[in-house]
Amino acid sequence: MVAAVRLALLGPPILARAETGQLVPQPSAKALALLTYLALESGLHTREELAGLLWGESSDEEARASLRQVLKHLRGQVGELLRITRASIGLEVGLVTALPWICALIAVTVIPPWCDGRGNSRGIGALITLVSGVALAVSALAASPLVALIALCVAAAGLIVSPALFWTLPTGLLGGAAAAGGIALINSIGNLGGFVAPNLRAGLELGFHSSSAGLIGLGVGTAIGAACFAVAPRKN
């Protein structure tokens, strides 16, 4: 069984053991670039391709030698994450990584229409957002990988469904020019959140020297969002 190692690329790159939250010592810039490329470009890649990509300014022999040195370093730190053969290199990524998004797809297909039919998008939306925040914290604190995976599935489903339910509020409260201005303001705040959240997470993880701190912080922020969802103005 492949040991769980988490590579976070939102904000400053972070490597951590999923079971303990222990940070893996920061690899060299080239090693981190290799891991990032393998994470973003799934599948196996030839040694020649990777050597040319990362050491294109060097001769073929020097580039291959540099790649061997980086792989030797990474084997000692995150060897369980790598899939290395004589000709190719990739990451060990299982189907399990797709499960949270499969759950989110099912949830966003079923829950919003159900809420629309009953006119309770506010209450259910606030509850789902709160549950998502709790699930994020649980995924960070759980000692069992199975519990953490279940919590991540719940969190992913909730975080995808809650925006769909939230958008029933401004469109129900505002009309005409007010609707256009209000929706533009909401989108602006949302874009700002897309910048703040990953950097906040990375800052918490680095500040507390724990990969759990970031998810707990995001869980608290999500819970605050659930409270705002619940007390948002109602249409008279």
ChimeraX commands (.cxc) that place a marker at each C-alpha (Angstrom):
marker #1 position 0.00,0.00,0.00 radius 0.5
marker #1 position 1.31,3.45,-0.94 radius 0.5
marker #1 position 1.94,5.68,2.06 radius 0.5
marker #1 position -0.02,8.91,1.90 radius 0.5
marker #1 position 2.09,11.95,1.10 radius 0.5
marker #1 position 0.38,15.26,0.38 radius 0.5
marker #1 position 1.77,17.81,-2.05 radius 0.5
marker #1 position 0.07,21.22,-1.71 radius 0.5
marker #1 position 0.65,23.61,-4.60 radius 0.5
marker #1 position -1.72,26.42,-3.61 radius 0.5
marker #1 position 0.49,29.07,-2.04 radius 0.5
marker #1 position 4.06,28.09,-1.14 radius 0.5
marker #1 position 4.58,24.40,-2.04 radius 0.5
marker #1 position 4.32,22.07,0.95 radius 0.5
marker #1 position 5.08,18.35,1.30 radius 0.5
marker #1 position 3.67,16.54,4.33 radius 0.5
marker #1 position 2.87,13.06,5.60 radius 0.5
marker #1 position -0.90,12.69,5.44 radius 0.5
marker #1 position -1.10,10.38,8.47 radius 0.5
marker #1 position 0.87,12.55,10.89 radius 0.5
marker #1 position 0.86,16.00,9.29 radius 0.5
marker #1 position 4.66,16.03,9.64 radius 0.5
marker #1 position 6.25,18.33,7.08 radius 0.5
marker #1 position 8.76,16.76,4.71 radius 0.5
marker #1 position 11.99,18.79,4.44 radius 0.5
marker #1 position 11.73,21.17,1.50 radius 0.5
marker #1 position 13.44,19.61,-1.54 radius 0.5
marker #1 position 15.64,21.56,-3.91 radius 0.5
marker #1 position 14.08,23.86,-6.49 radius 0.5
marker #1 position 14.67,21.34,-9.30 radius 0.5
marker #1 position 13.27,18.46,-7.23 radius 0.5
marker #1 position 10.19,20.50,-6.38 radius 0.5
marker #1 position 9.81,21.48,-10.04 radius 0.5
marker #1 position 9.96,17.80,-10.99 radius 0.5
marker #1 position 7.32,16.82,-8.44 radius 0.5
marker #1 position 5.07,19.69,-9.50 radius 0.5
marker #1 position 5.33,18.75,-13.17 radius 0.5
marker #1 position 4.59,15.09,-12.46 radius 0.5
marker #1 position 1.58,16.08,-10.32 radius 0.5
marker #1 position 0.12,18.39,-12.96 radius 0.5
marker #1 position 0.97,16.25,-15.99 radius 0.5
marker #1 position -0.36,12.82,-15.08 radius 0.5
marker #1 position 1.07,9.64,-16.50 radius 0.5
marker #1 position 4.59,8.40,-17.11 radius 0.5
marker #1 position 7.27,10.58,-18.67 radius 0.5
marker #1 position 10.54,9.47,-20.23 radius 0.5
marker #1 position 13.79,10.33,-18.54 radius 0.5
marker #1 position 14.93,12.14,-21.69 radius 0.5
marker #1 position 11.81,14.34,-21.64 radius 0.5
marker #1 position 12.24,15.33,-18.00 radius 0.5
marker #1 position 15.99,15.88,-18.27 radius 0.5
marker #1 position 15.50,18.13,-21.28 radius 0.5
marker #1 position 12.69,20.03,-19.58 radius 0.5
marker #1 position 14.55,20.80,-16.36 radius 0.5
marker #1 position 18.16,20.98,-17.60 radius 0.5
marker #1 position 17.70,22.10,-21.19 radius 0.5
marker #1 position 20.76,24.34,-20.96 radius 0.5
marker #1 position 23.04,21.36,-20.16 radius 0.5
marker #1 position 24.33,18.61,-22.40 radius 0.5
marker #1 position 22.31,15.38,-22.60 radius 0.5
marker #1 position 24.79,13.51,-20.41 radius 0.5
marker #1 position 24.87,16.26,-17.76 radius 0.5
marker #1 position 21.08,16.57,-17.79 radius 0.5
marker #1 position 20.59,12.84,-17.23 radius 0.5
marker #1 position 23.16,12.87,-14.43 radius 0.5
marker #1 position 21.38,15.79,-12.75 radius 0.5
marker #1 position 18.06,13.96,-13.05 radius 0.5
marker #1 position 19.57,10.87,-11.40 radius 0.5
marker #1 position 20.82,13.00,-8.50 radius 0.5
marker #1 position 17.40,14.60,-7.99 radius 0.5
marker #1 position 15.68,11.20,-8.09 radius 0.5
marker #1 position 18.16,9.81,-5.55 radius 0.5
marker #1 position 17.33,12.74,-3.24 radius 0.5
marker #1 position 13.56,12.32,-3.70 radius 0.5
marker #1 position 13.70,8.56,-3.11 radius 0.5
marker #1 position 15.00,9.24,0.38 radius 0.5
marker #1 position 12.20,11.70,1.17 radius 0.5
marker #1 position 9.10,10.71,-0.79 radius 0.5
marker #1 position 10.10,7.52,-2.55 radius 0.5
marker #1 position 6.66,6.02,-1.94 radius 0.5
marker #1 position 5.17,8.81,-4.06 radius 0.5
marker #1 position 7.27,8.02,-7.13 radius 0.5
marker #1 position 6.83,5.40,-9.83 radius 0.5
marker #1 position 10.26,4.93,-11.41 radius 0.5
marker #1 position 11.32,2.51,-14.12 radius 0.5
marker #1 position 14.49,2.33,-16.20 radius 0.5
marker #1 position 12.84,4.37,-18.95 radius 0.5
marker #1 position 10.11,6.47,-17.34 radius 0.5
marker #1 position 9.05,8.35,-14.22 radius 0.5
marker #1 position 5.63,9.22,-12.78 radius 0.5
marker #1 position 3.65,9.55,-9.56 radius 0.5
marker #1 position 1.74,6.84,-7.76 radius 0.5
marker #1 position -1.77,8.27,-7.93 radius 0.5
marker #1 position -4.79,6.08,-7.24 radius 0.5
marker #1 position -8.46,6.28,-8.14 radius 0.5
marker #1 position -9.07,7.31,-4.53 radius 0.5
marker #1 position -8.09,10.89,-5.40 radius 0.5
marker #1 position -11.16,11.16,-7.64 radius 0.5
marker #1 position -13.67,10.04,-5.00 radius 0.5
marker #1 position -14.29,13.48,-3.39 radius 0.5
marker #1 position -15.09,14.99,-6.78 radius 0.5
marker #1 position -17.35,12.09,-7.74 radius 0.5
marker #1 position -19.27,12.73,-4.51 radius 0.5
marker #1 position -19.39,16.45,-5.33 radius 0.5
marker #1 position -20.77,15.74,-8.81 radius 0.5
marker #1 position -23.53,13.56,-7.39 radius 0.5
marker #1 position -24.38,16.09,-4.67 radius 0.5
marker #1 position -24.57,19.10,-7.00 radius 0.5
marker #1 position -26.83,17.12,-9.33 radius 0.5
marker #1 position -29.27,16.04,-6.62 radius 0.5
marker #1 position -29.36,18.62,-3.80 radius 0.5
marker #1 position -30.01,22.00,-5.53 radius 0.5
marker #1 position -33.09,20.77,-7.46 radius 0.5
marker #1 position -34.40,19.19,-4.26 radius 0.5
marker #1 position -33.98,22.49,-2.39 radius 0.5
marker #1 position -35.60,24.49,-5.21 radius 0.5
marker #1 position -38.63,22.27,-5.09 radius 0.5
marker #1 position -39.08,22.91,-1.37 radius 0.5
marker #1 position -37.98,26.54,-1.20 radius 0.5
marker #1 position -35.48,25.92,1.61 radius 0.5
marker #1 position -32.19,26.82,-0.10 radius 0.5
marker #1 position -31.15,29.18,2.73 radius 0.5
marker #1 position -31.47,26.75,5.61 radius 0.5
marker #1 position -30.05,23.75,3.77 radius 0.5
marker #1 position -27.28,25.88,2.25 radius 0.5
marker #1 position -26.17,27.19,5.65 radius 0.5
marker #1 position -26.25,23.69,7.11 radius 0.5
marker #1 position -24.27,22.21,4.21 radius 0.5
marker #1 position -21.67,24.98,4.47 radius 0.5
marker #1 position -21.29,24.35,8.21 radius 0.5
marker #1 position -20.95,20.61,7.68 radius 0.5
marker #1 position -18.30,21.28,5.02 radius 0.5
marker #1 position -16.27,23.36,7.47 radius 0.5
marker #1 position -16.46,20.66,10.12 radius 0.5
marker #1 position -15.50,18.02,7.55 radius 0.5
marker #1 position -12.41,20.00,6.53 radius 0.5
marker #1 position -11.25,20.11,10.14 radius 0.5
marker #1 position -12.01,16.41,10.63 radius 0.5
marker #1 position -10.02,15.50,7.52 radius 0.5
marker #1 position -7.03,17.28,8.99 radius 0.5
marker #1 position -7.31,15.75,12.46 radius 0.5
marker #1 position -8.40,12.20,11.65 radius 0.5
marker #1 position -5.87,9.51,12.50 radius 0.5
marker #1 position -7.46,7.06,10.06 radius 0.5
marker #1 position -6.90,7.64,6.31 radius 0.5
marker #1 position -10.36,6.19,5.67 radius 0.5
marker #1 position -12.02,8.71,8.00 radius 0.5
marker #1 position -10.02,11.52,6.43 radius 0.5
marker #1 position -11.11,10.42,2.95 radius 0.5
marker #1 position -14.79,10.28,3.96 radius 0.5
marker #1 position -14.48,13.75,5.50 radius 0.5
marker #1 position -12.88,15.10,2.33 radius 0.5
marker #1 position -15.72,13.61,0.27 radius 0.5
marker #1 position -18.26,15.38,2.49 radius 0.5
marker #1 position -16.31,18.64,2.38 radius 0.5
marker #1 position -15.89,18.57,-1.41 radius 0.5
marker #1 position -19.58,17.83,-1.94 radius 0.5
marker #1 position -20.64,20.62,0.41 radius 0.5
marker #1 position -18.24,23.21,-0.98 radius 0.5
marker #1 position -19.49,22.57,-4.51 radius 0.5
marker #1 position -23.19,22.54,-3.57 radius 0.5
marker #1 position -23.24,25.57,-1.25 radius 0.5
marker #1 position -22.40,28.20,-3.93 radius 0.5
marker #1 position -25.24,26.87,-6.09 radius 0.5
marker #1 position -27.65,27.37,-3.18 radius 0.5
marker #1 position -26.14,30.72,-2.20 radius 0.5
marker #1 position -26.84,32.29,-5.58 radius 0.5
marker #1 position -30.57,31.95,-4.99 radius 0.5
marker #1 position -30.27,34.72,-2.34 radius 0.5
marker #1 position -29.01,37.73,-4.33 radius 0.5
marker #1 position -31.19,36.93,-7.33 radius 0.5
marker #1 position -34.22,36.66,-5.05 radius 0.5
marker #1 position -33.46,39.87,-3.12 radius 0.5
marker #1 position -32.21,42.20,-5.86 radius 0.5
marker #1 position -33.48,43.24,-9.23 radius 0.5
marker #1 position -32.45,45.45,-12.15 radius 0.5
marker #1 position -29.36,47.60,-11.66 radius 0.5
marker #1 position -29.14,46.59,-7.99 radius 0.5
marker #1 position -28.88,42.93,-9.00 radius 0.5
marker #1 position -26.07,43.69,-11.47 radius 0.5
marker #1 position -24.12,45.72,-8.89 radius 0.5
marker #1 position -24.70,43.23,-6.08 radius 0.5
marker #1 position -23.65,40.23,-8.16 radius 0.5
marker #1 position -20.53,42.09,-9.34 radius 0.5
marker #1 position -19.62,42.87,-5.72 radius 0.5
marker #1 position -20.14,39.26,-4.67 radius 0.5
marker #1 position -17.94,38.04,-7.53 radius 0.5
marker #1 position -15.22,40.51,-6.55 radius 0.5
marker #1 position -15.24,39.28,-2.95 radius 0.5
marker #1 position -15.20,35.69,-4.19 radius 0.5
marker #1 position -12.17,36.38,-6.38 radius 0.5
marker #1 position -10.41,37.94,-3.38 radius 0.5
marker #1 position -11.20,34.83,-1.37 radius 0.5
marker #1 position -9.62,32.72,-4.09 radius 0.5
marker #1 position -6.39,34.60,-3.47 radius 0.5
marker #1 position -6.57,34.78,0.33 radius 0.5
marker #1 position -7.60,31.19,1.11 radius 0.5
marker #1 position -4.61,29.30,-0.35 radius 0.5
marker #1 position -2.16,31.81,1.08 radius 0.5
marker #1 position -3.86,31.69,4.48 radius 0.5
marker #1 position -3.69,27.92,4.43 radius 0.5
marker #1 position -0.02,27.90,3.49 radius 0.5
marker #1 position 0.76,30.56,6.10 radius 0.5
marker #1 position -0.95,28.58,8.87 radius 0.5
marker #1 position 0.81,25.37,7.90 radius 0.5
marker #1 position 4.21,27.02,7.83 radius 0.5
marker #1 position 3.53,29.09,10.95 radius 0.5
marker #1 position 2.37,26.13,13.05 radius 0.5
marker #1 position 4.72,23.63,11.35 radius 0.5
marker #1 position 1.77,21.33,10.73 radius 0.5
marker #1 position -0.11,20.39,7.58 radius 0.5
marker #1 position -3.30,20.14,9.68 radius 0.5
marker #1 position -3.35,23.83,10.64 radius 0.5
marker #1 position -4.25,25.03,7.15 radius 0.5
marker #1 position -7.32,22.83,6.75 radius 0.5
marker #1 position -8.48,23.63,10.28 radius 0.5
marker #1 position -8.20,27.34,9.51 radius 0.5
marker #1 position -10.17,26.91,6.30 radius 0.5
marker #1 position -12.76,24.89,8.22 radius 0.5
marker #1 position -13.19,27.73,10.72 radius 0.5
marker #1 position -13.54,30.22,7.87 radius 0.5
marker #1 position -16.15,28.01,6.21 radius 0.5
marker #1 position -18.11,27.81,9.46 radius 0.5
marker #1 position -18.10,31.61,9.67 radius 0.5
marker #1 position -19.41,31.67,6.11 radius 0.5
marker #1 position -22.21,29.31,7.12 radius 0.5
marker #1 position -23.26,31.73,9.88 radius 0.5
marker #1 position -23.32,34.61,7.37 radius 0.5
marker #1 position -25.36,32.43,5.02 radius 0.5
marker #1 position -27.91,31.76,7.74 radius 0.5
marker #1 position -28.39,35.42,8.76 radius 0.5
marker #1 position -28.35,36.95,5.28 radius 0.5
marker #1 position -31.22,39.41,4.64 radius 0.5
marker #1 position -34.57,37.95,3.64 radius 0.5
marker #1 position -36.93,39.30,1.05 radius 0.5
marker #1 position -39.87,41.09,2.62 radius 0.5
marker link #1:1,2 radius 0.2
marker link #1:2,3 radius 0.2
marker link #1:3,4 radius 0.2
marker link #1:4,5 radius 0.2
marker link #1:5,6 radius 0.2
marker link #1:6,7 radius 0.2
marker link #1:7,8 radius 0.2
marker link #1:8,9 radius 0.2
marker link #1:9,10 radius 0.2
marker link #1:10,11 radius 0.2
marker link #1:11,12 radius 0.2
marker link #1:12,13 radius 0.2
marker link #1:13,14 radius 0.2
marker link #1:14,15 radius 0.2
marker link #1:15,16 radius 0.2
marker link #1:16,17 radius 0.2
marker link #1:17,18 radius 0.2
marker link #1:18,19 radius 0.2
marker link #1:19,20 radius 0.2
marker link #1:20,21 radius 0.2
marker link #1:21,22 radius 0.2
marker link #1:22,23 radius 0.2
marker link #1:23,24 radius 0.2
marker link #1:24,25 radius 0.2
marker link #1:25,26 radius 0.2
marker link #1:26,27 radius 0.2
marker link #1:27,28 radius 0.2
marker link #1:28,29 radius 0.2
marker link #1:29,30 radius 0.2
marker link #1:30,31 radius 0.2
marker link #1:31,32 radius 0.2
marker link #1:32,33 radius 0.2
marker link #1:33,34 radius 0.2
marker link #1:34,35 radius 0.2
marker link #1:35,36 radius 0.2
marker link #1:36,37 radius 0.2
marker link #1:37,38 radius 0.2
marker link #1:38,39 radius 0.2
marker link #1:39,40 radius 0.2
marker link #1:40,41 radius 0.2
marker link #1:41,42 radius 0.2
marker link #1:42,43 radius 0.2
marker link #1:43,44 radius 0.2
marker link #1:44,45 radius 0.2
marker link #1:45,46 radius 0.2
marker link #1:46,47 radius 0.2
marker link #1:47,48 radius 0.2
marker link #1:48,49 radius 0.2
marker link #1:49,50 radius 0.2
marker link #1:50,51 radius 0.2
marker link #1:51,52 radius 0.2
marker link #1:52,53 radius 0.2
marker link #1:53,54 radius 0.2
marker link #1:54,55 radius 0.2
marker link #1:55,56 radius 0.2
marker link #1:56,57 radius 0.2
marker link #1:57,58 radius 0.2
marker link #1:58,59 radius 0.2
marker link #1:59,60 radius 0.2
marker link #1:60,61 radius 0.2
marker link #1:61,62 radius 0.2
marker link #1:62,63 radius 0.2
marker link #1:63,64 radius 0.2
marker link #1:64,65 radius 0.2
marker link #1:65,66 radius 0.2
marker link #1:66,67 radius 0.2
marker link #1:67,68 radius 0.2
marker link #1:68,69 radius 0.2
marker link #1:69,70 radius 0.2
marker link #1:70,71 radius 0.2
marker link #1:71,72 radius 0.2
marker link #1:72,73 radius 0.2
marker link #1:73,74 radius 0.2
marker link #1:74,75 radius 0.2
marker link #1:75,76 radius 0.2
marker link #1:76,77 radius 0.2
marker link #1:77,78 radius 0.2
marker link #1:78,79 radius 0.2
marker link #1:79,80 radius 0.2
marker link #1:80,81 radius 0.2
marker link #1:81,82 radius 0.2
marker link #1:82,83 radius 0.2
marker link #1:83,84 radius 0.2
marker link #1:84,85 radius 0.2
marker link #1:85,86 radius 0.2
marker link #1:86,87 radius 0.2
marker link #1:87,88 radius 0.2
marker link #1:88,89 radius 0.2
marker link #1:89,90 radius 0.2
marker link #1:90,91 radius 0.2
marker link #1:91,92 radius 0.2
marker link #1:92,93 radius 0.2
marker link #1:93,94 radius 0.2
marker link #1:94,95 radius 0.2
marker link #1:95,96 radius 0.2
marker link #1:96,97 radius 0.2
marker link #1:97,98 radius 0.2
marker link #1:98,99 radius 0.2
marker link #1:99,100 radius 0.2
marker link #1:100,101 radius 0.2
marker link #1:101,102 radius 0.2
marker link #1:102,103 radius 0.2
marker link #1:103,104 radius 0.2
marker link #1:104,105 radius 0.2
marker link #1:105,106 radius 0.2
marker link #1:106,107 radius 0.2
marker link #1:107,108 radius 0.2
marker link #1:108,109 radius 0.2
marker link #1:109,110 radius 0.2
marker link #1:110,111 radius 0.2
marker link #1:111,112 radius 0.2
marker link #1:112,113 radius 0.2
marker link #1:113,114 radius 0.2
marker link #1:114,115 radius 0.2
marker link #1:115,116 radius 0.2
marker link #1:116,117 radius 0.2
marker link #1:117,118 radius 0.2
marker link #1:118,119 radius 0.2
marker link #1:119,120 radius 0.2
marker link #1:120,121 radius 0.2
marker link #1:121,122 radius 0.2
marker link #1:122,123 radius 0.2
marker link #1:123,124 radius 0.2
marker link #1:124,125 radius 0.2
marker link #1:125,126 radius 0.2
marker link #1:126,127 radius 0.2
marker link #1:127,128 radius 0.2
marker link #1:128,129 radius 0.2
marker link #1:129,130 radius 0.2
marker link #1:130,131 radius 0.2
marker link #1:131,132 radius 0.2
marker link #1:132,133 radius 0.2
marker link #1:133,134 radius 0.2
marker link #1:134,135 radius 0.2
marker link #1:135,136 radius 0.2
marker link #1:136,137 radius 0.2
marker link #1:137,138 radius 0.2
marker link #1:138,139 radius 0.2
marker link #1:139,140 radius 0.2
marker link #1:140,141 radius 0.2
marker link #1:141,142 radius 0.2
marker link #1:142,143 radius 0.2
marker link #1:143,144 radius 0.2
marker link #1:144,145 radius 0.2
marker link #1:145,146 radius 0.2
marker link #1:146,147 radius 0.2
marker link #1:147,148 radius 0.2
marker link #1:148,149 radius 0.2
marker link #1:149,150 radius 0.2
marker link #1:150,151 radius 0.2
marker link #1:151,152 radius 0.2
marker link #1:152,153 radius 0.2
marker link #1:153,154 radius 0.2
marker link #1:154,155 radius 0.2
marker link #1:155,156 radius 0.2
marker link #1:156,157 radius 0.2
marker link #1:157,158 radius 0.2
marker link #1:158,159 radius 0.2
marker link #1:159,160 radius 0.2
marker link #1:160,161 radius 0.2
marker link #1:161,162 radius 0.2
marker link #1:162,163 radius 0.2
marker link #1:163,164 radius 0.2
marker link #1:164,165 radius 0.2
marker link #1:165,166 radius 0.2
marker link #1:166,167 radius 0.2
marker link #1:167,168 radius 0.2
marker link #1:168,169 radius 0.2
marker link #1:169,170 radius 0.2
marker link #1:170,171 radius 0.2
marker link #1:171,172 radius 0.2
marker link #1:172,173 radius 0.2
marker link #1:173,174 radius 0.2
marker link #1:174,175 radius 0.2
marker link #1:175,176 radius 0.2
marker link #1:176,177 radius 0.2
marker link #1:177,178 radius 0.2
marker link #1:178,179 radius 0.2
marker link #1:179,180 radius 0.2
marker link #1:180,181 radius 0.2
marker link #1:181,182 radius 0.2
marker link #1:182,183 radius 0.2
marker link #1:183,184 radius 0.2
marker link #1:184,185 radius 0.2
marker link #1:185,186 radius 0.2
marker link #1:186,187 radius 0.2
marker link #1:187,188 radius 0.2
marker link #1:188,189 radius 0.2
marker link #1:189,190 radius 0.2
marker link #1:190,191 radius 0.2
marker link #1:191,192 radius 0.2
marker link #1:192,193 radius 0.2
marker link #1:193,194 radius 0.2
marker link #1:194,195 radius 0.2
marker link #1:195,196 radius 0.2
marker link #1:196,197 radius 0.2
marker link #1:197,198 radius 0.2
marker link #1:198,199 radius 0.2
marker link #1:199,200 radius 0.2
marker link #1:200,201 radius 0.2
marker link #1:201,202 radius 0.2
marker link #1:202,203 radius 0.2
marker link #1:203,204 radius 0.2
marker link #1:204,205 radius 0.2
marker link #1:205,206 radius 0.2
marker link #1:206,207 radius 0.2
marker link #1:207,208 radius 0.2
marker link #1:208,209 radius 0.2
marker link #1:209,210 radius 0.2
marker link #1:210,211 radius 0.2
marker link #1:211,212 radius 0.2
marker link #1:212,213 radius 0.2
marker link #1:213,214 radius 0.2
marker link #1:214,215 radius 0.2
marker link #1:215,216 radius 0.2
marker link #1:216,217 radius 0.2
marker link #1:217,218 radius 0.2
marker link #1:218,219 radius 0.2
marker link #1:219,220 radius 0.2
marker link #1:220,221 radius 0.2
marker link #1:221,222 radius 0.2
marker link #1:222,223 radius 0.2
marker link #1:223,224 radius 0.2
marker link #1:224,225 radius 0.2
marker link #1:225,226 radius 0.2
marker link #1:226,227 radius 0.2
marker link #1:227,228 radius 0.2
marker link #1:228,229 radius 0.2
marker link #1:229,230 radius 0.2
marker link #1:230,231 radius 0.2
marker link #1:231,232 radius 0.2
marker link #1:232,233 radius 0.2
marker link #1:233,234 radius 0.2
marker link #1:234,235 radius 0.2
marker link #1:235,236 radius 0.2
view
